[in-house]
Amino acid sequence: MTASLLVLAMGLGNCQLTPEELELAKALISDKHHIQKPLNCDQDLTWIARARAAMVAQRGKLSHMITSSLGVNDFVRLAGYPLPDNFPSKTVNNLEVLAGGMENGRDAWNALTQSVGHANLLLREDPSYQEFDRFGVGHFYKWFSPYVDYWVIIYATRKAPSPQPHKKTSD
């Protein structure tokens, strides 16, 4: 087995993905940025990503809002994933990227990584994202909708977050 196939097999674990989701997961895992900081597919995050893709498709717009008082951070916290204290609650998103209109997972990955804001999370460039070691991918197809194909990637970890350094205060 070649090294790239081994990395791919290890990263997918036992996630049960649709063919569309598998294409997106392969693009994510095989990206050169994840070789040094590997990610593993998480079935629970995949279910969350699928649900989010369906929610977004039903609304017909790309939005990280779940309800007027619930954002992605809280949605993932409620599912049992600990988040760093500096990740706000309520309607905030530090974990999810959305795309719409791309017909396949490879095109969705390429488009998302070309966006500076999305690439920062996807490639875990910000120190706040370094601890993420799990991901979920979701795809939803809705013919009579603005984007038809909807793509979601969510990152998280099951480990307790490292304490954030406290700022020194003067006495």
ABEGO torsion letter per residue (X at the ends): XBAAAAAAAAAAEABBBBAAAAAAAAAAAABAAAAABBBBBBAAAAAAAAAAAAAAAAAGBBBABABAABBAAAAAAAAGBBBBAABBBEABBAABBBBBGBABAAAAAAAAAABAAAAAAAAGABAAAAABABBBBBBBBBABBAAGBBBBBBBBBABBBBBBBBBBBBX
